[in-house]
Amino acid sequence: MKDNNKNTKNIINLENNKDLSNQDKKYVWHPYTQMQLWNAQNNKVITSGSDFYLIDEKNNRYLDGIANMWCSVWGYSSNPVIKSICDQYKQLPHSTLFGLANKPSIQLAEKIVKLAKGMSKVFYSDNGSTAMEVALKMAIQYWKNKRFTKKTKIVSLENGYHGDTIATMSMGYVDSYFNPYKSLLINTMKVSAPSSFEKNLDCFMSESEIVEKCLAETESLFQKESQKIAVFVMESGAQIAGGVSIYPKKYQKKLSELCKKYDILLVLDEIATGFGRLGNMVEYLAQNSEPDIVCYGKALNGGYFPIAVTLATKEVFDAFLAPFDDNKQFFHGHTYTGHPVGCTACLTNLELYEKRKLIQQIQKNSEYINKRTRELADFNFVNRIRHKGLLLGIELIRPNNNPKGESKIKKKPLLFLKGLPVNHYIMKESLKRGVFLRSLGNIITMIPPLAISKEKLEILLNTNYEILKTIEKSQN
Ligand SMILES: Cc1ncc(COP(=O)(O)O)c(C=O)c1O
């Protein structure tokens, strides 16, 4: 592997003598990035990968602690998924689903429908945001097709996140991200989620009190507006981007029951939480909930191809059927909808899950993380640790405001460290240690590739601990 890296490096140097980092600064606009800060930084240019490491042009290795934005499953060495992708490219590089069918998209749809109990049909798109747009359009048109023309309203949870397109920003509004686009957003109604209470760092309500309050508020809205509400949208199992909040037991199940009671379609977003992130293959089944529409992306394809799916029940699908064309069909599709290479990646990925008993491995590794959380919680500037499966969030607060045990002093989030926004500081400290971590504001997140070994997980956890120690020292 080392030789391969050298070769890659040589090829890049031969083809382009310019410094890649500077070329990047000159030409590339990075996502969710203050480019002025970026341009002042010594940025890493990744040129290869091996095992669970990303390797830069100078041959420095970084253990991936965020699964390449939460999608990587097997890491970066060659494996059967990559081989199947190469074979599929040779066999059929692309064939549209507009007017034609292709074999990998059929096989994958069958496989997913068998896993996702209660679901009947698979609609393909390219990424999580488009999958959620598809879900919303389906839900709205479902009622139109059934001639319930008043049912058009959208309800979703506070602090949810469903993507960056206009409708997904509207459904999952996170103010710190989307405030500049407020004037573009479509109307949605928001109800409190457990995170609404957790965001108040001084909230001392018990988990069951929080659940009760959330459900009562949601039911009250449903009671008043159910004739007009088309759909209720939420992440399944946990909210991540809006602040790492793991749902209390039965919360999702009870919301699902409320949707049934008031005849409102339930759309679940499993893009970040499905296929193992929280220790379950299909999170909504583990939560005993019954969605009408559910979306997957990220881990579905192992992190190798931009593809996502929106699944619908037979009841939803049937509402789009008509003996002749009367506008009941679903008007949505992308150039790469049902891309055979993407579908092949997903198929082989899911086969590998079974062969390598990945869910069992995740559950074991989750137990290991759980054991280590105690030491991570033992800093007076760590407020709360959130952990489930291979998702870990460490919430940082300003230490002077929270001497342990003095509950009357108001807690405040830790936003800056050594003159840097805290997320920049964490990333810089982790890269220095050969690890790539990316925090969500004041919450350090560890979201590793799902197939990571215990040994590598230990390195990630040790690095988190070391960074916390460094923060502690910087406070003294
Ligand atoms: C829950 C959830 N939904 C949707 C998305 C959007 O996915 P994508 O970035 O692939 O558009 C994300 C991305 O992080 C997500 O976490």
The ligand as an SDF file (V2000), in Angstrom:
LIG
                    3D

 16 16  0  0  0  0  0  0  0  0999 V2000
  -30.5930   13.1500    8.7040 C   0  0  0  0  0  0  0  0  0  0  0  0
  -30.0570   13.6880    7.4200 C   0  0  0  0  0  0  0  0  0  0  0  0
  -30.8960   13.8570    6.3890 N   0  0  0  0  0  0  0  0  0  0  0  0
  -30.4720   14.3180    5.1950 C   0  0  0  0  0  0  0  0  0  0  0  0
  -29.1530   14.6360    4.9980 C   0  0  0  0  0  0  0  0  0  0  0  0
  -28.7180   15.1860    3.6750 C   0  0  0  0  0  0  0  0  0  0  0  0
  -27.9380   14.2570    3.0230 O   0  0  0  0  0  0  0  0  0  0  0  0
  -26.9710   14.7380    1.8260 P   0  0  0  0  0  0  0  0  0  0  0  0
  -25.8540   15.4950    2.4650 O   0  0  0  0  0  0  0  0  0  0  0  0
  -26.5290   13.4510    1.2050 O   0  0  0  0  0  0  0  0  0  0  0  0
  -27.7800   15.5800    0.9070 O   0  0  0  0  0  0  0  0  0  0  0  0
  -28.2440   14.4660    6.0530 C   0  0  0  0  0  0  0  0  0  0  0  0
  -26.8320   14.8130    5.8660 C   0  0  0  0  0  0  0  0  0  0  0  0
  -26.0540   14.8760    6.7830 O   0  0  0  0  0  0  0  0  0  0  0  0
  -28.7080   13.9950    7.2970 C   0  0  0  0  0  0  0  0  0  0  0  0
  -27.8990   13.8550    8.3310 O   0  0  0  0  0  0  0  0  0  0  0  0
  1  2  1  0
  2  3  1  0
  2 15  2  0
  3  4  2  0
  4  5  1  0
  5  6  1  0
  5 12  2  0
  6  7  1  0
  7  8  1  0
  8  9  2  0
  8 10  1  0
  8 11  1  0
 12 13  1  0
 12 15  1  0
 13 14  2  0
 15 16  1  0
M  END
$$$$
